[in-house]
Amino acid sequence: MDLRIFTEPQQGATYDTLLTVAKATEDLGFDAFFRSDHYLSMGSADGLPGPTDAWITLAGLARETKRIRLGTLMTAGTFRLPGVLAIQVAQVDQMSGGRVELGLGAGWFEEEHKAYGIPFPKEKFARLEEQLEIVTGLWATETGKTFDYHGTYYDLTRSPALPKPTQPKVPVLIGGHGATRTPRLAARFADEFNMPFASIEDTATQFGRVRDAAREAGRDPGELVYSNALVVCVGKDDQEVARRAAAIGREVDELKTNGLAGSPAEVVDKIGRYAETGAGRIYLQVLDLHDLDHLELISAQVQSQLS
């Protein structure tokens, strides 16, 4: 089971804070550092000192880390033109020596679009499908040849399809709860399917849909990695769990129901139940980015039992 650290910087984090967490992620033996792609805080968080851009952040981290994978859960398709996104991701992959992964979603948070003047189209899912066709098509085009695409929303003519990523294939992550279109899209484009913030039962159901969609597409379902994203709150004792829950404005019982919370033993047990659904990777949503002792505890007493 791979454990990856997943952050939500729109809730309030500087680049330096993210760099500190990324370096701790690497030093403590976690598999990857991922971040969300949002420009507006959610809930009661003030979001100070303001948003950081996902791919600018990852570009910086690409030069400051050596081993960990770097990526997004999920890049908002509404934020970037697909041709530009293909260039950005390829460049960061080069900067990292081939450690980048692209999670790409349709975009959903209308308020942040209004706040920063970003168009928020109604037909987001159909656009996402074209975006995936373009990004993956540009990367797959042989050097020296050109790429053309004439869709409903995007039109590319004689693109040189450069630059190329360092990796032969940048892993593409698709995720979500949708019962029909999402599994079909994952079967067509994804290297990894991610089920965010879902129960074990709902995870098993959705993984089953993705496997069925892969078979219908003529693809081996075993080719995909299946993963979850879950909030994490671990403590050596009940008092420490309660303190960490309070620090992120959550209740312990709710966190135990909806995330990975409690003692290391409790969390290891629950991860095991997700593993039974086919999950081979967990993104640990860390909401208090200043509590590095939390990461050390997870590394020492949770991750060590899963390797």
C-alpha positions, 0 to 999 in steps of 0.5 A: 500500500502506497501512502501519499501526502495530499494537501489543500493549500487554498485553505491557507498555505505559503509556498514555503510551508508547502516546501517544508511539508514536501521535504518532510514527505520525502524524508519520512519515506512517503511515496508522493506529495500531491496538492489540490488545484483551487484558488478560493478557500472553502468553509470557515478558513480565511485562506491567508495569505492567499492562493498558490497555483498548483503547477507553479508550486509543483515546478518549484518542488520539482527542483527542491525534491529528489525522489517523491512523485508530484501531482494534483488531485485534481487539476481543474480543466476549467483553469487551463487550455489543454494545449497549455496544460500539456506544455506545463506538465511536460516542463515540470516533468522535465524539471523533476526528472520524470516524477510528475503525475496529472490528475485532471478533473472537470472543475466544479467550484463555481465561486472561485471562477467568479472570484478570479474571472475564470469562465465556468462553462455548463458543458464541463464533462464534455470539455474534459473528455476533449482535454484528455484527448488533446493532452494525451494526444500531444504527448503521444505524437512522435517528435518531428510530426504534428498533432491535429484535433478538431473537436466541439470545444477545441481546435488544434492545427499542425501543433508541433506537440512539444515539449515532451515529458521526460517519462515515456508516459505521464500517469493520468489520474481520473476520479469521482463518484459518477456512476456512468461517464466517469468510469468510462472516461477512466477506462479510456484515459486513466492509469489510476482511478481515485475515489475521493472521500468515500466509504468502503462500501461506496469505494467497492461499488465504484471500483467495480464500475471502473473494472466493468467499464475497462472490460467493455473498452477491451482493457484489462482492469488490472492495468489501472491503479485504484486509490482513495483520498481520505482525511487523516487524523492519527494520535498516540492516544485519545487526547492527541487524536482529539487535539488534532481533530480540534486543530482542523475544526472536525469532530473525532467521531465524524473523522473516524466515520468519514476518514482515517482517524484514531490510533495507529492500529485503528488506522492500519485496520481501516486501510486494510479494509480499503485494500480489500476493495482493491485500493493499492494507494491512499492519499492522506489529506493533511489539513494542518500543514504545520503539524509535522509531528503528525507526519512523523507518527504516521510514517513510524507507526502506520506506514511501517506496518503497511510495507 
